[in-house]
Amino acid sequence: MMQPMRLRLRRQGRASPLLCLSAAILAAALLPGAAVADGVTPSEARLLRDEVKDMFYHAFDGYMQHAFPLDELRPLSCQGEDSLGGYALTLIDSLDTLALLGDKERFAAGVEWVGKNVRFDINKTVSVFETNIRILGGLLSAHLIASDYATGMEIESYDGQLLHLSVDLAQRLLPAFDTPTGIPFGSVNLLYGVDDDESKITSTAGGGTLTLEFGVLSRLTNNTVFEQVAKKSVRGIWARRSKLNLVGAHINVFTGEWTQKDAGIGTSIDSFYEYVLKAYLLFGDEEYLYVFQEAYKAAMHYLHHDPWYIEVNMNSGATVWPLFNSLQAFWPGLQI
């Protein structure tokens, strides 16, 4: 049974750890004296920063001019399309970046528009993975930034609209978790739940990339259901690891059988590693740290072939794909 929902909005007094984290990230991004990488001078860092800023606004302004309020911009035709649900996905996904860039005017305008216009009681079947990381994550990060003065982006008129939307959306995703393994279906209809013909096969990343958003939402609402289902999904995947402590790429959410036994750090698996480490760092849960340490040791032993990482059979360790792929690019950042 769902627990009673109590929304907690901190607008003054001692900030929560989540809000402190938001403020720290914003400060690191905006302060002129922020640390730079070895071999990069402060002037070079400023040029690179400005180049990134220009790239963002080129993409964001193009979307707002040619595609908004549809989900995404088709770059060749300069036309918009509702590709992932039909709720101005790119705007929601960009709100925290606007804040990181110090663009309070457009951040505030975006938050206000989303709060007034976005609804999730729609007959659309959406990806649980994409909806979580891009929509739920975008709403929660913007809520944390907009509701705390320490970020420098507080919106005085903001009254928690994005948190209410987050709760509504997450509740509509919950039917996907109703499986024998606890690992969710890959897609869910926002109005009717899981379609009768929905595939029972999902990726490891799809089942292991939910803990941050669902965990934050549980802490903001005092409703433990969200964090519980996300953690059960991680446990469901990890319990089915091989004797080598490797996980495969795709799994049947009903039987728990691996349908693709290729283990790697890239496609279909990548963010499983990312989220178990970040869940420990954000929530202090030692179980996530244990999973990461064991999975990381196995990855470095069986997958690391200097200077890149390969894919192997999760049971035997035999090479099945000796090539690097672009979704492995996050790994060095995880190792820092």
C-alpha positions in Angstrom: 0.0 0.0 0.0 1.2 3.5 -0.9 2.3 5.5 2.2 0.7 8.9 2.8 2.5 11.5 0.8 3.9 14.6 2.6 5.8 17.0 0.4 8.6 18.8 2.2 9.8 22.1 0.7 12.8 23.7 2.4 12.9 27.4 1.7 14.8 28.7 4.7 16.8 27.5 7.7 19.2 24.6 7.5 19.4 23.1 4.0 19.1 19.4 3.4 22.1 17.4 2.0 20.4 17.2 -1.4 20.1 21.0 -1.6 23.6 21.5 -0.3 24.8 19.2 -3.1 22.9 21.3 -5.7 24.4 24.5 -4.3 27.9 23.0 -4.4 27.6 21.9 -8.0 26.3 25.3 -9.0 29.1 27.1 -7.2 31.8 24.9 -8.8 30.4 25.6 -12.2 30.0 29.4 -11.8 32.9 30.5 -9.6 35.7 32.1 -11.7 38.4 30.5 -9.5 37.3 26.9 -10.0 40.1 24.4 -10.3 41.2 23.4 -13.8 42.7 20.3 -15.2 46.5 19.7 -15.3 48.0 21.3 -18.4 45.1 23.7 -18.9 45.7 27.4 -18.1 43.0 29.5 -16.5 42.6 31.5 -19.8 42.3 28.3 -21.8 39.7 27.0 -19.3 37.7 30.1 -19.8 37.8 29.7 -23.5 36.7 26.1 -23.3 33.9 27.1 -20.9 32.6 29.7 -23.2 32.8 27.3 -26.1 30.7 24.8 -24.2 28.2 27.5 -23.3 27.9 28.6 -27.0 27.4 25.0 -28.0 24.6 24.6 -25.5 22.8 27.7 -26.5 23.1 26.9 -30.2 21.3 23.6 -29.5 18.8 25.0 -26.9 17.9 28.1 -28.9 17.4 25.9 -32.0 15.0 23.7 -30.1 13.1 26.5 -28.6 12.7 28.3 -32.0 11.9 25.3 -34.2 10.6 22.5 -32.0 9.2 23.6 -28.7 6.9 22.4 -27.1 7.5 19.1 -28.9 10.0 16.7 -27.4 13.0 17.1 -29.7 14.4 18.9 -32.7 15.2 17.1 -35.9 18.5 18.8 -36.8 18.3 18.4 -40.6 14.7 19.4 -41.2 14.6 21.8 -38.2 11.2 20.4 -37.3 10.1 19.1 -33.9 8.8 15.7 -33.0 7.2 14.1 -29.9 9.6 11.2 -29.7 9.5 10.2 -26.0 6.2 11.2 -24.6 5.1 14.6 -25.8 5.8 16.8 -22.8 8.5 19.2 -23.9 11.2 16.8 -23.0 14.2 18.9 -24.2 13.1 21.8 -22.1 12.7 19.7 -18.9 16.0 18.0 -19.6 17.8 21.4 -20.0 16.5 23.2 -16.9 19.4 22.3 -14.6 21.9 23.2 -17.4 20.3 26.7 -17.6 20.9 27.0 -13.9 24.5 25.8 -14.1 25.1 28.5 -16.7 23.7 31.1 -14.4 20.8 31.9 -16.7 18.2 32.6 -14.0 15.8 34.4 -16.3 15.4 31.5 -18.7 15.6 28.9 -15.9 12.7 30.6 -14.0 10.7 31.0 -17.2 11.2 27.3 -18.0 10.2 26.2 -14.5 7.1 28.3 -14.7 6.1 27.0 -18.1 6.6 23.3 -17.1 4.7 23.8 -13.9 1.7 25.3 -15.7 1.6 23.2 -18.9 3.1 19.7 -18.4 0.8 16.8 -17.5 1.3 13.1 -17.4 -2.2 11.7 -17.5 -1.8 10.9 -21.2 -2.2 7.7 -23.3 1.5 7.3 -24.2 3.7 4.3 -23.8 7.2 5.5 -22.8 10.6 4.2 -21.9 11.0 3.7 -18.2 14.8 4.3 -18.5 14.6 7.5 -20.6 11.6 8.9 -18.7 13.4 8.4 -15.4 16.8 9.9 -16.3 15.5 12.8 -18.5 12.1 13.7 -17.2 12.0 12.7 -13.6 15.7 13.6 -13.1 15.1 16.9 -14.9 12.1 17.8 -12.7 13.8 16.8 -9.5 17.0 18.7 -10.1 15.1 21.8 -11.2 13.0 21.5 -8.1 16.0 21.3 -5.8 17.6 24.3 -7.5 14.5 26.5 -7.6 13.5 25.9 -4.0 16.8 26.8 -2.1 18.3 30.2 -1.8 21.8 28.7 -1.4 21.9 27.8 -5.1 21.5 31.4 -6.2 18.7 30.3 -8.5 15.9 30.3 -6.0 12.5 31.3 -7.6 10.5 33.3 -5.0 7.2 32.4 -6.5 8.0 28.7 -6.9 5.7 26.5 -4.8 6.8 23.0 -5.5 5.0 22.4 -8.7 7.8 20.3 -10.2 7.9 18.1 -7.1 4.2 17.4 -7.5 4.7 16.5 -11.2 7.6 14.2 -10.1 5.4 12.3 -7.8 2.6 12.0 -10.4 5.1 10.7 -13.0 6.9 8.3 -10.7 3.5 6.8 -9.6 2.7 6.2 -13.3 6.0 4.4 -13.7 5.5 2.1 -10.7 3.3 -0.5 -12.6 6.4 -1.4 -14.6 8.0 -2.8 -11.4 5.3 -5.4 -10.9 7.4 -8.4 -12.0 8.6 -11.6 -10.3 12.2 -10.4 -10.3 11.5 -6.8 -9.3 13.3 -5.7 -12.4 10.9 -3.4 -14.3 9.6 -3.7 -17.8 11.3 -1.5 -20.3 8.2 0.5 -21.2 4.9 1.5 -19.5 1.8 3.4 -20.6 1.3 6.5 -18.5 -2.4 6.1 -18.4 -3.1 2.3 -18.4 0.1 0.7 -17.1 2.0 -2.0 -18.8 0.7 -3.0 -22.2 -0.4 -6.7 -22.6 2.1 -7.2 -25.4 5.1 -5.5 -23.7 8.4 -7.3 -24.0 9.7 -9.1 -21.0 13.2 -8.4 -22.0 15.0 -5.4 -20.6 18.6 -4.1 -20.4 20.7 -4.1 -17.3 21.0 -0.3 -17.6 17.2 -0.1 -17.8 16.8 -1.9 -14.5 19.9 -0.5 -12.8 19.5 3.2 -13.6 16.7 4.3 -11.3 18.2 4.6 -7.8 19.2 8.3 -7.8 15.9 9.8 -9.0 13.7 7.4 -7.1 15.8 7.7 -4.0 15.8 11.5 -4.0 12.0 11.4 -4.6 11.5 9.2 -1.5 13.5 11.5 0.6 11.6 14.6 -0.6 8.2 13.0 0.0 8.7 10.6 2.9 7.4 7.9 0.7 9.8 5.0 0.7 8.0 3.1 -2.1 10.0 4.7 -4.8 13.4 4.0 -3.3 12.3 0.4 -2.4 11.4 -0.6 -5.9 14.6 0.9 -7.4 16.7 -0.9 -4.9 14.8 -4.2 -5.4 15.6 -3.9 -9.1 19.3 -3.5 -8.5 19.2 -6.5 -6.1 17.4 -8.5 -8.8 20.1 -7.8 -11.3 23.0 -8.3 -8.9 21.6 -11.6 -7.5 21.8 -13.0 -11.0 25.4 -12.1 -11.7 27.8 -14.8 -12.8 30.4 -16.5 -10.7 32.8 -14.0 -12.2 30.8 -11.1 -10.7 29.8 -10.0 -14.2 26.3 -9.1 -15.4 25.0 -9.5 -18.9 23.3 -7.0 -21.2 19.7 -8.1 -21.4 17.5 -10.1 -19.0 14.0 -11.6 -18.8 12.2 -9.6 -16.1 9.9 -12.6 -15.4 12.3 -15.6 -15.3 15.5 -13.8 -14.5 17.2 -15.6 -17.3 19.9 -13.6 -19.2 19.0 -13.4 -22.8 22.2 -11.6 -23.8 25.2 -12.7 -21.8 27.7 -10.3 -23.2 29.3 -8.4 -20.3 30.9 -4.9 -20.8 30.9 -1.4 -19.5 29.2 0.1 -22.6 26.0 -0.4 -24.4 23.0 -1.7 -22.3 25.1 -2.0 -19.1 27.1 1.3 -18.7 24.9 3.3 -16.2 24.5 0.2 -13.9 28.0 0.8 -12.7 27.5 4.6 -12.6 24.4 4.5 -10.5 25.5 2.0 -7.8 28.5 4.2 -7.0 26.6 7.4 -7.1 23.8 5.9 -5.0 26.4 5.2 -2.3 27.9 8.7 -2.6 24.5 10.4 -2.4 22.7 8.2 0.2 25.6 6.6 2.1 24.1 3.1 1.6 26.9 0.6 2.1 25.1 -2.1 0.1 25.6 0.0 -3.1 29.3 0.5 -2.3 29.7 -3.3 -2.0 28.0 -4.0 -5.3 30.1 -1.3 -7.0 33.4 -2.6 -5.5 32.7 -6.2 -6.5 31.5 -5.3 -10.0 34.3 -2.9 -10.6 37.0 -5.4 -9.6 35.4 -7.9 -12.0 35.3 -5.4 -14.8 38.9 -4.4 -14.4 40.0 -8.0 -14.3 38.0 -9.4 -17.2 37.1 -6.4 -19.4 40.1 -4.2 -19.2 42.5 -4.7 -22.1 44.7 -1.7 -22.0 44.1 0.9 -23.4 40.4 0.0 -23.8 37.7 -2.3 -22.6 36.2 -5.3 -24.4 33.1 -7.4 -24.0 33.2 -11.0 -22.7 30.9 -13.8 -22.0 29.7 -13.2 -18.4 30.1 -16.9 -17.4 33.4 -17.8 -19.1 35.2 -14.5 -19.5 35.9 -15.4 -23.2 36.1 -12.4 -25.5 33.0 -11.9 -27.6 33.5 -8.3 -28.9 37.1 -6.8 -28.9 36.1 -3.3 -29.9 35.6 -0.1 -28.0 32.2 1.7 -28.2 31.3 5.3 -27.5 29.1 4.6 -24.4 32.2 3.5 -22.5 33.4 7.1 -22.5 32.0 7.8 -19.0 34.3 5.2 -17.3 37.3 7.4 -16.6 35.1 9.9 -14.9 33.7 7.1 -12.7 37.3 6.2 -11.7 38.3 9.6 -10.5 
